[in-house]
Amino acid sequence: MINSWNDWEEDTQMEPVITVSDSDVVSIFQPSSLTQNLIYNSYGELFLDIVRSTTWERDVIIPEEPPLPFPEYNGPLTVGVYYYPWHGDGEFHGREYLRGELEPPQEPLLGEYDDRDPAVVGQHLAWSRGARVNLWVTSWWGPNDRTDITTRDVIMKHEDLPGTKIALFYETMRLARGATEDEKFKLDAVYPEFKYMAETYFGSEHYYKIDGRPVVYVYLARVLHREGFLETFIDLAKQAAMENGGYDLYVVGDFAFKYPSYDSYGGFDSLDAVTNYDMYGSLDRPRFVGEEGVETYKSSQNAWRAAAKSHGGCDFVPALGPGYNDRGVRLQRGHKAMSRKLSADKPDGSLFSTLLPNAFNLADSDTGGMVMINSWNEWHEDSQIEPVVDFGNTTEPSELTQNLAYPAYGSQYLDILRNAVEVFEGKNI
């Protein structure tokens, strides 16, 4: 028992109190006759958060050296990457990306390419298969958007596509366009867009399916859930898929951010699987992730896996990335660069190589051992593993690099991935 919810006379309450902005006073010790010079903070929902996190940790979060709630995965892997088919507007999708601004620049090994060039797509397919990637989850911004046309008319029809599957990554934040502050999201387009997907993509032998069900990834499903739109969104999407081809849609939601809370449970009822697109944000945007950060991320992913499987019968897709730096395109936001080194004294690529085995162990047999990597070619956020030129090492300009070293890594990340998959499958298959 907790004493109390709202005994304000004795100040034992945990009921939320008002909060004030950072620019206002957030703590006081006056009048001293009442406070006895103790500081009293304007605590907001702090005590509810403490209770929530503490009870959750007791029930679900895994201790440092526990048996996992589900066995470690030991089968063949389905390695997916987020693929961005938007490069080729004559300016490499705006030409604002960290590697292009470095001194000297580090362009993609293929140059600032047009991804509607079949030779470019063919090289991407060859590289990704060589690294044991067998799934592209392609960013999708609606019918006849550039991402749709490139995926539909170039990637899906490419002669070298067999051996690589395609799934669509539904970009939800455009649903906020034109919505009022009260509306937040407009869902009018959901049914017709999933109808279009069903008629255009789901019947293809190259489209990725789990147990015959076409798979769609949904960006920021956690935001749709938080704002009360997820259930309706999923209902509309699944209705459209079923009524326009008889497809039983399988939806993977970008949902597993930081640690799960009881508020997450409702999402498990709507989604078929959960994953995490934003490792950088989940770790609070560190400069170096470090061993402690790796363990924190492993613990949080493990907690999500346990929660999804135990409380919703929902599948889980572990996710990771090599690093992050969006200062080439969003400098005004002041985001920290996250190094590709595990720590300052470790080699480049050490973060990626450390995270991969953890992700493989957390893969879910119900998804065919799917693991997602963010990304193949999101150059704006420097999360790509696509090959870059292989000469040069720089920390300039410092306003973009924040004095982190950026070596021109060549095909290093494809080599790391291939070796990690081969080691894992060599031990387990």
N, C-alpha and C positions, 0 to 999 in steps of 0.2 A: 504493500500500500504506500501511496505517496501522499504526504500531507503538505500541500493541498493543491486543488485546482484554482480556488479563488478566495482564499482567506486573506483578503487585502489588509485587514486590520492588523494581522500578525506578520505580514509580508512573507508568508510561506507559499504564496501562489506561484504557479508556473504558467498561468494564463498569459497570453501575449500582452506585452505593453507596447506603447507607441514607440516608433523608431524615428530618428531624425537624420538628416543628411550629414555627410561627412564634414560639411562646412560649418555645421552647427555644433553646439556643445553636446557631447555624447556621454559624459559622466560628470557627476557632481559629488561634493562631500558637504554641502551646506543644506540646512542649518546644522552645525556641528552638535547642537544639543540633541538632535534626533539621530544623526548618522554616526556620532562618536568618531568622526573623521574617517570612517570607512567610505570608499568610493562606491557610488551606486550608478551603474551603467543603465542606459536605456536599451534593454536587452532584446526587444522584438520577440521573435519566436525561438530564441536560443534554447530555452529549456525543453521545448517540444522536440527540437532537433536532437538534443542530447539523449532524451528518452528514446526517440525513434532509432537513432544510430546505435545506442547501447543495447537495446533489446534485439535489434537486427543482428548485431555482431554476435550476440550470445547464441542466436538461433541458427544463423546461416553462414556468417563469414568464417573462413577456414583458418585455424591456427597455423603457425609457421611451419610445423612439421607434422601434418595430420595425414590420415588416409583420406583420399578424395571421396566426396560423396558419391561419385560415379567413377568407374575405372578409367585410368588413363587410356586414351585412344591408341590403338595399335594396328590400324589397317591402312590401306592406300589413301592418299590425300587427294582432295580436289582443291587445287590452289587457284584462287581467283585474284584478279587485280581490278581496281577501278580504272577504267579507260575513258579518256576525255576526247571525243571526236569533234573537237571545235577548233583545231589548229589549221589555218589555211585561208584566212580572210585577207591575205596579203600582208598582214602584220603579225603573224603568229599569235592570233587571238589577243591583240593589243600590244604585243611586244614588251609588256611590263612583267618581267620575271627576274628573280634574283640572279641566276646564272648569266643572263644577258647583260646585266649591269655590273658584274664583277670586273675588276681591273687586273689582268686582261679578261675579256669575256670567256665564258665556258658554254658554248652553244651545244644543243643536242648533236650527237654524232652524225645524224642525218641532216644537220642544218635546221634552219627554221622552216620546217616542211609544210606541205599541204597534205593533210591526211585523207584527201580524196584521190590522191595519187595511188593507184593500185600497187606500185612498187614500194611505197612507204608502208602500206598496210601489210604487204607480203613480208617485208623485213621485220616489222613488229611481230607478226605471227611466228616467224622463224626464231627470232630472239626469245620470245616468251615461251615457246615450246621447248627451246633449248634449256631454259631455266626451270622447266617442269611446271610452268603455268598452263592450265588447261581451261580457264574460264575468264572471259572478259565481261565485267559488269559496266556497261557503257552509259555514261551520263545522257539523260533524255529530258528535253525541255519542251516536249509537245509535238504534235503532228506538224510536219513540214518545217520545223525548226532545223537549223544547220545540223544539230546533233542527230536528229531523226533521219534526215536525208543521207548523211554520211553513213550511218549505221545501216539503214534500209537498202541503199542503192550501191554502196561500195563494200562495206564489211560483210554483210550477209550474203552477198553474191560473189565474194572473192573465191577464186579457184583454189586457194591454199587454206581456206577456212576449215575443212574437215580435220578433226582432231582438236579443235578449240570450240568451246560452246560460248554462246552469247546470252546474257540476261540484261534487262533494262534497269537503270537506276533512276527512279522517278524523283525528279527534283521538286520537292513540295513547296519551297518558299515562294515560287511564282504564284501560288494560290493566294498569297497575301496581296498581290497586286490588285489595286482597285477596290480592296476591301476597306471598309471604314474601321475606325479604332474599335468600335463595338463588335463588328463582324469578325475581325481578325483574319479569317480565311473565307474564300468563296469556293464552294465545292461544286458549282454548276458544271465545271469542265470534267470532273472525275469520271462520270459514267461514259460520256462520249470518247474520252481519251483512252480508257481501258477497252472500250469497244474497238477503237482503232488498233490498239495493240493486239487484241485477239485476232482481228481480221488480217493484220499485217505481219505479225511476228510469231504468235504462239504455235501455229501449225508447222513451222519450219523444223526440219530435222536437226538444224544447227542451234535451235533455241534450247537453253538449258532447262531441264525438267528434273524434279525429284519425284520418284514414283509416278511418273506420267503427268505431273502437275507443273505447268509453266511457272517459273520463279521470277518475281519482280522484287527488287530492293527499293525501299522507301526512305529517302533522306529525311532526317529529323522527325521520325515518327514519334519520338519522345515529346517534341513540342506539340504535335497534333494531339497527343494524349493529354498533355498538361492543360491545353486550352479546351479540351472536351470535344475534339473533332475526330479522333482516331477511329472510333467505332463506326461512325457514319461513313468516313472515308473508305474503310475496309469493306463495309457492306456494299457500297456503290461499286467499288472495284471488282469485288467477287461476283456481284450480280451481273455486271457487264461482261465479264469473262465467261460466265456460265450461259448467259442468254445469247451470246454471239460466238458459238462454236462448241459449247458444252465443256469449257475448260474449268477445271477445279483449281483455282489460282492459289499459289503458295507465296505468301508475302513475308519477306525478311525486313524487319524494321530496324532502322538506326535508332537504337533504344538503350543499349547497355552502357550508359555514360556514368563515369565515376562508380559509386556503389549503389546497389538497389535499395529501395525503400518500400514500405508497404503500399505507398501510392502507385508503385509500378505494377502491382498485381493485375489491375484491370487491363493493362496492355497485353498481358499474356493471353487473355481470353480472345483478343482480336487477331493477334499476330501468330503466324506459324513458326517463326524463328526470330531471334533478336541478335543483333550484332552492335559493334561500336565503330562508327566512322571516324571519330575524333579522339585519337589517343592523346594528342597534344593537349587538348582541353581537359581531358579526363585526369591528366597528371598535373594540372594547374600550370601549364606552360613553363616548364623548367628550362634552364640553360643547358644543364646536363641532367639526364635522367638518373644516372648512377645505379648502383646495385640496389639501394633502398627503393628507388622508384620502380625498378623492374619488379621487385617483390610486391610492391603496392599494386602495380598494374596486374600482376599475376593473381593476387588475392582478389582484386575487384572482379576480374573476368571469371574467376572460379566461383565467386559469390553469385554473379549473374547466371552462370550455367546452372548452379544448384537451384537458384530461385525459379528460373524458367522451367526446368525439368520437373521440379518437385511441386510447384504451386500452380502450374498452368499447362503441363504437358507440352510445353513450348520448346522448340529446338534452339540450339545455340551455335553461333558462328564466331569463333575467336578471330581477333583482328589485330593488326599491328602496322607500323610504318617505319621508314628508315630515319626520319628526322622531319624538321619543319622550319620554314622561314618564309613568311609572306610579306616581308618588308619591302620587296621589290615592287609590290602592287598596292600594299595597304600601309605604307609607312606612317600615315597620320593616325592610325589606330594604336600605335605603340606596342604591338605584340613583340614579345621576346623571341629571338631566334633559339631553336632547340637543336643542339648539336647532333650530328650523326655519330659522334663518339659517345661511348658509354660514360666516360669521365675524361677529364682533361689529359690524363696520362695514358689513355687507351688509344688504339689506332682508329682511323676512320673506318666506318662500317661496323664497329664493335657493338653499337646499340642494336642494329638489325640482326646481327648474328647471335646475340644473346636472347633476343625476344623470340626468334623463330621456334626453337625447341619447345618453349613454354606454350606457344600457340598450338603447335602440333599435338601436344599432350592433351590439350583441352578440346580438341576437335570432337565432334558429335557423330556417332555412327549413323544416326538417323538422317544426316545431311550428306552422307558419303564422305565424311572427313573433310568438310569444307573449311577452309581458312581464307580470310580476306586480307589483302595487302593494299594499303592506301599510300601510294598509287603507282600506276604505270607511267602516267605522263601529265600529272597536275603540276606543271612547271611554275605556275603562279605561287604555289605554296611550298615549292622545293621539297615535295614529298615523293618525287618520281624516282623510280629505279631504272627507267629507260637509259641506255648508254649516253654518256656525254663525251666530249673530246677528252683525250687522255693525256694532256700535258698542261702543266701549270698548277700553282698552289698559291692562294692569296688570302689576305684578310681585308682587302680593300674593295669598295669604300667602307669604312668602319661604321658609318651610319646604317648600312644595310647588314653587314656581317656581325656587328657588335663585337668585333675583334676575334670572332671564331675563325678558325682556318677552314678554307674551302678548297680542298684539292680537286683537280679535275679527275674524276674517278673512273673514267672509261666504262668497262662492263663489269666493274667490281660487284655491284649488287646482284646482277644476274648470276655471277659465279657463286656468291654467298648463298643465294637461294637454292641454286641447283645442288650444291654440296650438302646443304642442310636437309633437303628433301631426300636425297640419295642415302644419307646416313640414317635418317629416321626410318625410311621404308626398308632399308637394308637390314635394320635390327628387328623390324616388326612384321615383315611379310615373308 
